[in-house]
């Protein structure tokens, strides 16, 4: 039997003709893996079929980070490394990648050395292909590989964003809350300036740009609290979010500069919140408390809610302040128009959404600690960030 025939028979048996019971499916998988293990000549065709499945995923709205995240959630790390190898091989066929795709591909893990026997290897490949072949369609978020790019990729990010990243990295690394607060405040000032400058420039040059969409991973544990935090940060930066709990990400819709600063701030506040939670948990455990899970859940939920309240209040104050200034008043119609465009784009992408019931916090100490950490993360500079 030729290599192609072996692969065809194995895939048909393992992926498309499996029985209705778990035992029947396991038997079909074992039979298919045995066929592949016995025919080394089928390896090339098997890899080619995998690249086809990956390319099909792109056409259904998936991106490399989305795909890898799902594989890790549903299978194991060995499957993720196999998927990374298929992704890297598939995208090599494109002359250029959209900037976000290139960044995601650059972060793929290496395949590593496979130490299992051929049967175990074939089993893992078939398990991965079984997941890929059943991928549902996602709402498109940006161009797919091979599509014409509207503008050439910039050689590097703006100097302002480089400074913001550096400030937030220092805020995350320091062990002194006061220093972290000062660094975050400075970063937020730069964020607000960058976002407003970009909006003003677009208005002056009549740039025909519209809202974009990006996906940001919302990883376990405590995904609900993290999704709430991301939503709060996004709304403060004139963006909207829709959380896909099943696949572990939120889609954030907004104009490019606002998306950049929202992602930067969310990532930093999440890092700072997790560090504050670890410190608060250590203090609680030193006092004899053992309810670690409930403490963490309550902490992060309070942290996210408190930041949401603070950011909303800041946005309302800044909107009132901006209306008093001539230059700011001239910019308000631009910001209002952008907000309407973001809402319209979100509604087109997600015509049907559902609200999610959030489990209430049950640990008072965790809630109080999370609220205190959120208050400490907030600075007066966020007033400009929140409302523009």
C-alpha positions as CSV (number, residue, x, y, z in Angstrom):
1,X,0.0,0.0,0.0
2,X,1.3,3.4,-0.9
3,X,1.9,6.1,1.7
4,X,-1.0,8.1,0.4
5,X,-3.3,5.1,0.6
6,X,-2.2,4.3,4.2
7,X,-3.0,7.9,5.3
8,X,-6.3,7.9,3.5
9,X,-7.3,4.6,5.1
10,X,-6.1,5.7,8.6
11,X,-7.8,9.1,8.5
12,X,-11.1,7.5,7.2
13,X,-11.1,5.0,10.0
14,X,-10.0,7.3,12.9
15,X,-11.6,10.6,12.0
16,X,-14.7,10.0,9.8
17,X,-15.9,6.5,10.6
18,X,-15.5,6.1,14.3
19,X,-18.2,4.3,16.2
20,X,-20.7,5.7,18.6
21,X,-19.2,4.4,21.8
22,X,-15.9,5.3,23.4
23,X,-14.6,1.7,23.1
24,X,-15.4,1.7,19.3
25,X,-13.7,5.1,18.8
26,X,-10.6,3.9,20.8
27,X,-10.4,0.7,18.7
28,X,-10.7,2.7,15.4
29,X,-7.9,5.0,16.6
30,X,-5.6,2.1,17.6
31,X,-6.2,0.5,14.2
32,X,-5.4,3.7,12.3
33,X,-2.3,4.4,14.4
34,X,-1.1,0.8,13.8
35,X,-1.4,1.4,10.0
36,X,0.6,4.6,10.1
37,X,3.2,3.2,12.5
38,X,3.9,0.3,10.1
39,X,4.4,2.5,7.0
40,X,7.2,5.0,7.4
41,X,6.6,6.0,3.8
42,X,3.3,7.6,4.9
43,X,5.0,10.2,7.1
44,X,5.3,12.9,4.4
45,X,1.7,12.6,3.3
46,X,0.5,12.6,6.9
47,X,2.3,15.9,7.5
48,X,0.9,17.4,4.3
49,X,-2.7,16.5,5.4
50,X,-2.0,18.2,8.7
51,X,-0.9,21.4,7.0
52,X,-4.1,21.3,4.9
53,X,-6.2,21.1,8.0
54,X,-4.3,24.1,9.5
55,X,-4.8,26.1,6.3
56,X,-8.5,25.2,6.4
57,X,-8.6,26.6,10.0
58,X,-7.3,29.9,8.8
59,X,-10.2,30.2,6.4
60,X,-12.6,29.5,9.2
61,X,-11.4,32.4,11.2
62,X,-8.8,30.8,13.4
63,X,-5.3,32.3,14.1
64,X,-2.1,30.5,15.3
65,X,-2.5,31.6,19.0
66,X,-6.2,30.6,19.0
67,X,-5.4,27.2,17.6
68,X,-2.5,26.5,20.0
69,X,-4.6,27.6,22.9
70,X,-7.4,25.3,22.0
71,X,-5.1,22.3,21.5
72,X,-3.6,22.9,25.0
73,X,-7.1,23.1,26.5
74,X,-8.4,20.0,24.9
75,X,-5.4,17.8,24.5
76,X,-1.8,17.8,25.9
77,X,1.5,19.6,25.5
78,X,2.8,17.0,23.1
79,X,-0.2,17.8,20.8
80,X,0.6,21.5,21.1
81,X,4.1,20.9,19.9
82,X,2.9,18.9,17.0
83,X,0.4,21.7,16.1
84,X,3.2,24.3,16.4
85,X,5.2,22.3,13.9
86,X,2.3,22.1,11.4
87,X,1.5,25.9,11.8
88,X,5.1,26.8,11.2
89,X,5.3,24.6,8.1
90,X,2.0,25.9,6.7
91,X,2.7,29.6,7.0
92,X,6.2,29.3,5.4
93,X,4.3,29.1,2.1
94,X,3.2,32.8,2.3
95,X,5.3,35.7,1.1
96,X,4.2,37.9,3.9
97,X,2.0,37.6,7.1
98,X,-0.2,40.2,8.8
99,X,1.8,41.7,11.7
100,X,-0.2,40.0,14.4
101,X,0.2,36.6,12.7
102,X,3.9,37.1,12.4
103,X,4.1,37.9,16.1
104,X,2.1,34.8,17.0
105,X,4.2,32.5,14.8
106,X,7.4,33.9,16.4
107,X,6.1,32.8,19.8
108,X,5.3,29.2,18.8
109,X,7.1,26.6,20.9
110,X,9.6,24.3,19.2
111,X,8.5,20.8,18.2
112,X,11.1,19.4,20.5
113,X,12.5,15.8,20.3
114,X,9.8,13.2,20.1
115,X,10.8,10.3,22.4
116,X,7.8,8.0,21.9
117,X,7.6,5.0,19.6
118,X,5.9,5.3,16.2
119,X,2.6,4.0,17.4
120,X,2.4,6.6,20.2
121,X,3.4,9.3,17.7
122,X,0.8,8.3,15.2
123,X,-1.8,8.2,17.9
124,X,-1.0,11.7,19.0
125,X,-1.1,13.0,15.4
126,X,-4.5,11.4,14.8
127,X,-5.9,12.8,18.1
128,X,-4.7,16.3,16.9
129,X,-6.2,15.9,13.5
130,X,-9.5,14.8,15.0
131,X,-9.6,18.1,16.8
132,X,-8.6,20.1,13.8
133,X,-11.1,18.5,11.5
134,X,-14.0,19.5,13.7
135,X,-13.1,23.1,14.3
136,X,-16.1,25.5,14.1
137,X,-16.1,28.7,12.2
138,X,-15.1,31.9,14.2
139,X,-15.9,35.5,13.5
140,X,-13.0,36.8,11.3
141,X,-10.5,39.1,13.2
142,X,-8.2,40.6,10.6
143,X,-6.8,39.3,7.3
144,X,-5.8,35.7,6.7
145,X,-2.4,34.7,5.3
146,X,-2.3,35.3,1.6
147,X,-4.9,38.1,1.6
148,X,-3.6,41.5,0.3
149,X,-2.4,43.7,3.2
150,X,-3.9,47.2,3.3
151,X,-0.6,48.7,4.3
152,X,3.0,47.4,4.7
153,X,4.0,46.3,8.1
154,X,5.9,48.9,10.0
155,X,9.6,48.2,10.6
156,X,9.0,48.7,14.4
157,X,6.4,49.9,16.8
158,X,6.2,53.7,17.6
159,X,8.7,55.0,20.1
160,X,5.8,55.9,22.5
161,X,4.7,52.3,22.7
162,X,8.3,51.2,23.4
163,X,8.5,53.6,26.3
164,X,5.1,52.4,27.6
165,X,6.2,48.8,27.5
166,X,9.4,49.6,29.4
167,X,7.5,51.5,32.1
168,X,4.9,48.8,32.6
169,X,7.7,46.1,32.7
170,X,9.3,48.0,35.5
171,X,6.0,48.4,37.3
172,X,5.5,44.6,37.1
173,X,9.0,43.8,38.3
174,X,9.3,46.0,41.3
175,X,8.4,44.8,44.8
176,X,7.5,48.3,46.0
177,X,3.9,49.3,45.5
178,X,4.7,53.0,45.5
179,X,7.2,52.6,42.7
180,X,4.8,50.4,40.7
181,X,2.1,53.1,41.1
182,X,4.4,55.9,39.9
183,X,5.6,53.9,36.9
184,X,2.1,52.8,35.9
185,X,0.9,56.5,36.3
186,X,3.6,57.6,33.9
187,X,2.7,54.8,31.4
188,X,-0.9,55.8,31.5
189,X,-0.1,59.4,30.7
190,X,1.8,58.2,27.7
191,X,-1.0,55.9,26.7
192,X,-3.6,58.7,26.8
193,X,-1.4,61.0,24.8
194,X,-0.6,58.4,22.2
195,X,-4.3,57.4,21.8
196,X,-5.5,61.0,21.5
197,X,-2.7,62.1,19.2
198,X,-3.6,59.2,16.8
199,X,-7.3,60.1,16.8
200,X,-6.5,63.8,16.1
201,X,-4.1,62.9,13.3
202,X,-6.7,60.6,11.7
203,X,-9.2,63.5,11.9
204,X,-6.9,66.0,10.3
205,X,-5.7,63.8,7.5
206,X,-9.2,62.3,6.9
207,X,-7.7,58.8,7.1
208,X,-10.2,56.1,6.0
209,X,-9.5,53.7,8.9
210,X,-12.1,51.8,10.7
211,X,-12.3,49.6,13.8
212,X,-10.3,46.4,14.0
213,X,-10.7,43.3,16.0
214,X,-8.1,41.3,17.9
215,X,-8.3,38.3,20.2
216,X,-6.7,38.2,23.6
217,X,-6.3,35.0,25.5
218,X,-8.2,34.7,28.8
219,X,-6.5,31.8,30.4
220,X,-7.5,29.6,33.3
221,X,-7.8,29.7,36.2
222,X,-10.4,32.3,37.2
223,X,-11.3,33.2,33.6
224,X,-14.4,35.0,34.5
225,X,-12.6,37.6,36.7
226,X,-10.0,38.1,34.0
227,X,-12.6,38.6,31.3
228,X,-14.3,41.2,33.5
229,X,-11.0,43.0,34.0
230,X,-10.3,43.0,30.2
231,X,-13.8,44.3,29.5
232,X,-13.3,47.2,32.0
233,X,-9.9,48.2,30.5
234,X,-11.3,47.9,27.0
235,X,-14.3,50.1,27.7
236,X,-12.1,52.7,29.3
237,X,-10.2,52.9,26.0
238,X,-13.3,53.1,23.7
239,X,-13.2,49.4,22.8
240,X,-15.7,46.6,23.2
241,X,-15.2,42.9,24.2
242,X,-17.0,39.7,23.6
243,X,-15.8,36.7,25.7
244,X,-15.7,33.2,24.1
245,X,-15.5,31.1,27.2
246,X,-15.4,27.8,25.3
247,X,-12.2,28.7,23.4
248,X,-10.5,30.8,26.0
249,X,-10.3,34.2,24.5
250,X,-12.1,37.6,24.2
251,X,-12.5,39.4,21.0
252,X,-11.7,43.1,21.4
253,X,-13.0,45.6,18.9
254,X,-11.7,49.1,18.6
255,X,-9.4,51.4,16.6
256,X,-5.8,50.3,16.3
257,X,-4.1,52.7,18.8
258,X,-6.9,52.1,21.4
259,X,-6.5,48.3,21.0
260,X,-2.7,48.6,21.5
261,X,-3.0,50.5,24.8
262,X,-5.9,48.4,26.1
263,X,-3.9,45.2,25.6
264,X,-0.9,46.7,27.2
265,X,-2.8,48.0,30.2
266,X,-4.8,44.8,30.7
267,X,-1.7,42.6,30.6
268,X,0.1,44.9,33.1
269,X,-2.8,45.1,35.5
270,X,-3.3,41.4,35.4
271,X,0.4,40.8,36.2
272,X,0.2,43.4,39.0
273,X,-3.1,41.9,40.3
274,X,-1.7,38.4,40.4
275,X,1.3,39.5,42.3
276,X,-0.8,41.4,44.8
277,X,-3.0,38.4,45.2
278,X,0.0,36.2,45.9
279,X,1.2,38.6,48.6
280,X,-2.3,38.9,50.2
281,X,-2.8,35.2,50.1
282,X,0.6,34.6,51.8
283,X,-0.5,37.0,54.6
284,X,-3.8,35.2,55.0
285,X,-2.2,31.8,55.1
286,X,0.4,33.0,57.6
287,X,-2.6,33.8,59.8
288,X,-3.8,30.3,59.7
289,X,-6.4,30.5,56.8
290,X,-6.5,27.6,54.4
291,X,-9.3,28.5,51.9
292,X,-6.8,29.4,49.1
293,X,-9.2,28.8,46.1
294,X,-12.1,30.8,47.5
295,X,-9.7,33.6,48.6
296,X,-8.3,33.8,45.1
297,X,-11.6,33.8,43.3
298,X,-13.0,36.5,45.6
299,X,-9.8,38.6,45.3
300,X,-9.7,38.6,41.5
301,X,-13.4,39.2,41.1
302,X,-13.2,42.2,43.5
303,X,-10.1,43.5,41.8
304,X,-11.8,43.4,38.4
305,X,-15.0,44.9,39.6
306,X,-13.3,47.7,41.5
307,X,-11.1,48.6,38.6
308,X,-14.2,48.7,36.4
309,X,-15.9,51.1,38.7
310,X,-12.9,53.3,38.9
311,X,-12.3,53.4,35.1
312,X,-16.0,54.2,34.4
313,X,-16.0,57.0,36.9
314,X,-12.7,58.4,35.4
315,X,-14.2,58.3,31.9
316,X,-17.2,60.3,33.0
317,X,-15.1,62.9,34.8
318,X,-12.8,63.3,31.8
319,X,-15.7,63.7,29.4
320,X,-17.0,66.6,31.5
321,X,-13.6,68.2,31.7
322,X,-12.9,67.8,28.0
323,X,-16.1,69.6,27.1
324,X,-14.7,72.8,28.7
325,X,-11.7,73.0,26.5
326,X,-11.7,74.3,22.9
327,X,-9.2,71.7,21.5
328,X,-10.8,68.9,23.5
329,X,-14.2,69.9,22.4
330,X,-13.1,69.8,18.8
331,X,-11.9,66.2,19.4
332,X,-15.1,65.0,21.1
333,X,-17.1,64.6,17.9
334,X,-14.2,62.4,16.5
335,X,-14.2,60.3,19.6
336,X,-18.0,60.0,19.6
337,X,-18.0,58.9,15.9
338,X,-15.3,56.3,16.7
339,X,-17.4,54.9,19.6
340,X,-20.4,54.6,17.3
341,X,-18.2,52.8,14.7
342,X,-16.9,50.4,17.3
343,X,-20.3,49.5,18.5
344,X,-21.6,49.0,14.9
345,X,-18.6,46.7,14.1
346,X,-19.1,44.7,17.2
347,X,-22.8,44.2,16.5
348,X,-22.0,43.1,12.9
349,X,-19.5,40.6,14.1
350,X,-21.6,39.3,17.0
351,X,-25.3,39.7,16.2
352,X,-26.1,37.2,18.9
353,X,-24.5,37.3,22.3
354,X,-25.5,36.1,25.7
355,X,-24.9,37.4,29.2
356,X,-23.1,35.2,31.7
357,X,-24.0,34.8,35.3
358,X,-21.0,35.5,37.5
359,X,-20.7,33.4,40.7
360,X,-20.6,35.8,43.6
361,X,-17.6,36.1,45.9
362,X,-17.8,34.1,49.1
363,X,-14.6,35.1,50.8
364,X,-14.9,38.5,52.5
365,X,-11.1,38.7,53.2
366,X,-10.4,38.0,49.5
367,X,-12.9,40.6,48.4
368,X,-11.5,43.3,50.6
369,X,-7.9,42.5,49.6
370,X,-8.8,42.6,45.9
371,X,-10.6,45.9,46.4
372,X,-7.5,47.4,48.1
373,X,-5.2,46.1,45.4
374,X,-7.4,47.7,42.7
375,X,-7.4,51.0,44.6
376,X,-3.6,50.9,44.7
377,X,-3.4,50.1,41.0
378,X,-5.5,53.1,40.2
379,X,-3.7,56.5,39.8
380,X,-4.9,60.0,38.9
381,X,-3.3,59.7,35.5
382,X,-6.0,57.1,34.6
383,X,-8.5,60.0,34.4
384,X,-7.1,60.9,31.0
385,X,-6.8,57.3,30.0
386,X,-10.3,56.5,30.8
387,X,-12.1,59.1,28.9
388,X,-9.6,60.5,26.4
